[in-house]
């Protein structure tokens, strides 16, 4: 990807196709049609947060867009959050990362908004957490126990882990709630430790940190308009992806949980985060000319 036109095209096509799915979920009688057209694997956690991250960032930061388009993109962002929370009820991996992504973008847009969001967050967080724990108390308790048991397994080789997907076969040796069954962590970071150990986790955190630092550097270098809005969108989306990773293995799908089909959704994250690297190269080429 050597020109901004390709990155623009990729972004607008994603938003356009994603909006098509949102419409099918809003129009009565079209929900099943939409689900039959759009592949289930592509509608993962990253789809929802990137729809918000890409659309809202252009609406909030791209001052070269006409106001009608910016309002339209903002509407798409709020519809995404609405559908992920109301139409798909109870799925935390859908609405939580999307809301976090939108919140980060609003905070980046205005210091006053940032202060308001922080205050609202401090007040609302205990109630939201209490509600989530009340509705999924069993799931939460089971996950905590699973993490503790996986921690026991990793003690065998904490530096390098147990190898790709291997811990899944050891889980029956560590009964969870009295049942000798196979289970997984439902957490990206725990999965990485279990499979690749402390070294693997450090490498992953290094990768995430470098992406964040790259975004912070680029926001001062790229031109106003689409490029700057894209950078802000990816910074917010990166935060959303980290939250998503805490709720499940959405960024690096675990074969025995989300499965191969999960890569159809995770590829969106890798693709658009890779856009930051492409933007960096474009900026370097422009500065050299």
N, C-alpha and C positions, 0 to 999 in steps of 0.2 A: 504494500500500500504506500504509494509514493506521493500522492496528491490529496489535498483536503477534500476534493470532490468525491473520492471513493469513500472516505469516512462519513461524509454527509449522506451519501446514498445509502450506505449500510444502516445508518441511524434512522433515516426517514422511512426506509422500507420496513425495518423492525417495528417502529411505532405504528405504521400504517396497517401492517398485518396483525399486530397485536390488538389494535383498535377494532379490527374486524371481529376478533374473538370476543372482545368486551361487548360489542353490539349484540352478538348472538346470545349472550347471557342476560341481556336486559330485555330483549324482545320476547314476549310470551310465545311459547311453542317452539322457539329456536335453540333452546339450550342443548338439547340432545343432538341437533344438527351440527352445532358448533363443536361439540365434543367429538363428533364422528369425523369432522373435517380436520380439526387440529389435533396433532399427535399428543397423547397424554404425557409422554416423556418430556415434551417441550414446555409443558405448562407447570414446570417445577417452581420452587421458591424463587429462583433467580429470574424467572420470567416476570413475576409480579414486581419485584423490587427494581428491575431494570426498566420496566415500563414507566415506573414513577421517576426513577433517576434520570432517564434520558429525556422524557417529555417535560417534567417539571423544571429541569435545569435550563432547557432552551426557553421555556416560558419566563423564567425568572431572570436569566442572565444574558440572553441573546437580544440585545437592543436593536439589532438590525432587522429583526422580524417585525412585520406589521402587528399592531395590537390585536387584531382579530385572530391571527394565528397563535399569538401568545396566550390569549384567553382560551382558545380551543385546546391547546396543549395542557394548560392548567386544568381544564375540565377533564381531559383524559386521565390526568394524574389522580384527581379526586375520585373519578369513576373506578379506577383500578383499585384504590384503597377500599372504596365502598363494596365492590363486588367481592374482593378477597375476604372481607369481613362479614358481609351480610349474605351474599349468595352462596359463599362457601363457608358456612359457619363452623367455628371450632377449630379451624386449621391454622394454628399459630405460625407455621412456617410460611404461610401466605401473607397474612396481614401484618404481623409484627415487623419483619424486615422492611416491608414497604412503608409502613408508618415511620420507622426509624430513618429510612432514607429521605423521606419527605421532610421530616423534622430537621435533619442535618442541613438540607438545602435551604430551608427557611432561615436557619441560624446563620448560614454563610451569607445569605442575602442581606440581612439587617441585624445590627447589634441590638436594636430594640426588640426585634422579634426573638432573637437569641435569648435575651433576658426573660421575656414572657414565657417562651417554651421551657426554659430551665425551671422557672417557678411552677408552671403547670405540671412539668414532669416530676418535680419533687413532691407535689401534692398528690398527683394521680397515681404515681408508681406503686405505693403500698396497696391501693385499692385494686389496681389492675393485676398485680402479682397475686393478691389474695383471691381474686376471681379466677385467675388461671389455675391456681393450685386447687381451688374448690371444685372446678369443673373437671380437672384432670389429675386429681390427687393420686390415683393409682398409677397412672403413667409416670408422674413425676417421681414417686417413691421407687418405682421399679427401675427407672433410669439411674437414680442415685445408687441403688444397690448394684446395678450392672456395672457402673463405673468403678465401684469399689472392688468388685470381683475381677474386672479386667486389670485393675491395678495389681492385684495379687498375681495374675498370670504373667504380667510384664516383668515382675521381679526376676524371672528366669534370665532375661536378657534386656535390661533396661536401656542400654546404650543403643542397640540396633533393633530392638523389638523382636517380634515373632515372625516377621516376613509378611508379604502381601496376602491379606485375607486369612492367614493361618490361625489367628486367635479364635476364629469362629468354630473351628473343629475342637478346640480345647474347652469351650464353654460348658459342655455337658458334665465335665469333671468338676465344675464349680456350680452346684445347684443354686438356682435363684428362686427365692421364696419357697424352697422345698422341692422344686421341680428340676430334674436333670435334663434340660432342654438346650438347644442352640439359641443364642441370642446375640444381639449386637448393641453397640453403645448409643446409637442415634445422636452422636456428637462427633463432628469432624476432627476436633483436636484430640479427643480420646482415641479415635480410630487411628490417627497418625502415630500417636505414641505406641499403641498396641502393635502396629504393623512395622513401623520404622524406628521406633525408640525415641530417645531424647534427641539424638542427632537429627532424625527426620523432622521432629517438631521444631527444632531450632532453625533448620533450613526453611521450613514453611513460614515461620514467623519472620525470618530474614526477608523472604520473598515478599510477604505482605507489607513489611516495613519499607522496603525499597520502592514498592508501587506507591505507597502513601507519600513518601518523600519526593518521588518523581512528580506526582500530581501537585504537590505544594510548590515545587520549583517551576513547573510549567505555567501555573496560574499567573506568574509574574512575567512570563516570556511570550506567551502566545498572544495573537491579536484578539481584539474585541470581536464580539459576534459569536458565530458558531463554535470556533475553537475554544474560547474561554469558557463558554457555557458547557461544552463537552467535558472539559477538565473538572469543573465544579460538579458536574453530574457523576463523573467517575469517582471523585473523592467521596461523595455521599454514598454512592453505590457500594464502594469498598467497605464502608462502615456497615451498610446493610448486609453485605455478603458475610462479614465476620459474625454478625448476629445470626444470620441464616445458618452458618456453620456450627453455631452452638446448639441449634435446634435439630440438626440432622446433617447427614453427609451429602449436602447438595452441591458443594463446589468440587469435591473429589468423591464421586459416588462409590459407595461400598457395594461390591458385587452381590453380597448376600442380604442387602437391605433394599436400597433403591434399585440396584441392578444396572445392567447395561443400558436400559432405557433412560436412566438418569443422566447419561452423558449428553442426550439430546437437549437437555435443559442447561446443564452445567457449561456447555460449550459457549453459551451466550456470555457468561461471565468472563471466560478466558478471551473471547473474541473482542469484547468491548474494553476490557482492561488492557488488552494488547494495543488498543487504539491509542493509549497514552504513550506507549513506546513509539508507535508510528508518528504521533505528533511531535515527539522529541526529535526524531530523525528529520522530519520536515523542517523543524525550527533550526536545527543545526545546518541543514543545507541552505536555508534562506539566509542565515547569518554569515555563511561563508561566501555567498555570492556578492 
